[in-house]
Amino acid sequence: MRIRRSLGLAIATTTLAGLSLSGVATAQVSTPHTSVTPEQCREGGGTVSSRPYAGEYCSGGTYSNSPIA
């Protein structure tokens, strides 16, 4: 009985740790940069594009979906 409890606790702890790490990783990836210059956008591998009613944005590269200052 003691082995089953220990094994169950180890599996539950590992599962919870894995879920919290994956949540942190997605939160960091989805956060856009505040605003960048056109030069920063091009240096990161992107291109400057304009969207109707939204202004200019960096398309692709490191600063993808960041507004152009």
ZADO-1210 file (C-alpha; in nm, 4 decimals, padded with zeros to 6 digits):
<atoms>
<atom x="00.0000" y="00.0000" z="00.0000" code="MET" pos="1"/>
<atom x="00.2775" y="00.2399" z="00.0840" code="ARG" pos="2"/>
<atom x="00.4383" y="00.1853" z="-00.2595" code="ILE" pos="3"/>
<atom x="00.1093" y="00.2585" z="-00.4408" code="ARG" pos="4"/>
<atom x="00.0613" y="00.5835" z="-00.2496" code="ARG" pos="5"/>
<atom x="00.4179" y="00.6921" z="-00.3200" code="SER" pos="6"/>
<atom x="00.3858" y="00.6070" z="-00.6875" code="LEU" pos="7"/>
<atom x="00.0536" y="00.7905" z="-00.7145" code="GLY" pos="8"/>
<atom x="00.1983" y="01.0966" z="-00.5443" code="LEU" pos="9"/>
<atom x="00.5020" y="01.0954" z="-00.7741" code="ALA" pos="10"/>
<atom x="00.2835" y="01.0726" z="-01.0866" code="ILE" pos="11"/>
<atom x="00.0507" y="01.3506" z="-00.9663" code="ALA" pos="12"/>
<atom x="00.3441" y="01.5790" z="-00.8824" code="THR" pos="13"/>
<atom x="00.5091" y="01.5201" z="-01.2203" code="THR" pos="14"/>
<atom x="00.1831" y="01.5860" z="-01.4041" code="THR" pos="15"/>
<atom x="00.1187" y="01.9126" z="-01.2194" code="LEU" pos="16"/>
<atom x="00.4759" y="02.0299" z="-01.2746" code="ALA" pos="17"/>
<atom x="00.4482" y="01.9535" z="-01.6464" code="GLY" pos="18"/>
<atom x="00.1220" y="02.1458" z="-01.6783" code="LEU" pos="19"/>
<atom x="00.2573" y="02.4533" z="-01.5034" code="SER" pos="20"/>
<atom x="00.5714" y="02.4575" z="-01.7189" code="LEU" pos="21"/>
<atom x="00.3741" y="02.4310" z="-02.0417" code="SER" pos="22"/>
<atom x="00.1452" y="02.7132" z="-01.9288" code="GLY" pos="23"/>
<atom x="00.4429" y="02.9399" z="-01.8622" code="VAL" pos="24"/>
<atom x="00.5948" y="02.8602" z="-02.2014" code="ALA" pos="25"/>
<atom x="00.2775" y="02.9509" z="-02.3887" code="THR" pos="26"/>
<atom x="00.2351" y="03.2717" z="-02.1938" code="ALA" pos="27"/>
<atom x="00.5851" y="03.3839" z="-02.2898" code="GLN" pos="28"/>
<atom x="00.5465" y="03.2961" z="-02.6551" code="VAL" pos="29"/>
<atom x="00.2153" y="03.4714" z="-02.7084" code="SER" pos="30"/>
<atom x="00.3182" y="03.8059" z="-02.5546" code="THR" pos="31"/>
<atom x="00.3807" y="04.0601" z="-02.8356" code="PRO" pos="32"/>
<atom x="00.6447" y="04.3320" z="-02.8101" code="HIS" pos="33"/>
<atom x="00.5216" y="04.6816" z="-02.7291" code="THR" pos="34"/>
<atom x="00.6342" y="04.8725" z="-03.0369" code="SER" pos="35"/>
<atom x="00.9360" y="04.8585" z="-03.2636" code="VAL" pos="36"/>
<atom x="01.0994" y="05.0791" z="-03.5223" code="THR" pos="37"/>
<atom x="01.0966" y="04.9805" z="-03.8899" code="PRO" pos="38"/>
<atom x="01.4711" y="04.9093" z="-03.8652" code="GLU" pos="39"/>
<atom x="01.4213" y="04.6685" z="-03.5728" code="GLN" pos="40"/>
<atom x="01.1469" y="04.4914" z="-03.7646" code="CYS" pos="41"/>
<atom x="01.3703" y="04.4385" z="-04.0686" code="ARG" pos="42"/>
<atom x="01.6700" y="04.3318" z="-03.8527" code="GLU" pos="43"/>
<atom x="01.4535" y="04.0630" z="-03.6905" code="GLY" pos="44"/>
<atom x="01.3669" y="03.9202" z="-04.0318" code="GLY" pos="45"/>
<atom x="01.0255" y="04.0820" z="-04.0742" code="GLY" pos="46"/>
<atom x="00.8669" y="04.3278" z="-04.3119" code="THR" pos="47"/>
<atom x="00.6606" y="04.6362" z="-04.2394" code="VAL" pos="48"/>
<atom x="00.2991" y="04.5989" z="-04.3468" code="SER" pos="49"/>
<atom x="-00.0074" y="04.8111" z="-04.2947" code="SER" pos="50"/>
<atom x="-00.3514" y="04.7001" z="-04.1817" code="ARG" pos="51"/>
<atom x="-00.6698" y="04.8956" z="-04.2382" code="PRO" pos="52"/>
<atom x="-00.7737" y="05.0882" z="-03.9254" code="TYR" pos="53"/>
<atom x="-00.4794" y="04.9482" z="-03.7277" code="ALA" pos="54"/>
<atom x="-00.1735" y="05.1228" z="-03.8702" code="GLY" pos="55"/>
<atom x="00.1606" y="04.9659" z="-03.9534" code="GLU" pos="56"/>
<atom x="00.2720" y="04.6346" z="-03.8049" code="TYR" pos="57"/>
<atom x="00.5761" y="04.4106" z="-03.8295" code="CYS" pos="58"/>
<atom x="00.4914" y="04.0983" z="-04.0253" code="SER" pos="59"/>
<atom x="00.7057" y="03.7903" z="-03.9568" code="GLY" pos="60"/>
<atom x="01.0441" y="03.7626" z="-03.7899" code="GLY" pos="61"/>
<atom x="01.1318" y="03.8242" z="-03.4274" code="THR" pos="62"/>
<atom x="00.8891" y="04.1127" z="-03.3775" code="TYR" pos="63"/>
<atom x="00.5903" y="03.9632" z="-03.5587" code="SER" pos="64"/>
<atom x="00.2563" y="04.1410" z="-03.4904" code="ASN" pos="65"/>
<atom x="00.4282" y="04.4281" z="-03.3072" code="SER" pos="66"/>
<atom x="00.3090" y="04.7797" z="-03.3912" code="PRO" pos="67"/>
<atom x="00.5543" y="05.0107" z="-03.5657" code="ILE" pos="68"/>
<atom x="00.6411" y="05.3248" z="-03.3689" code="ALA" pos="69"/>
</atoms>
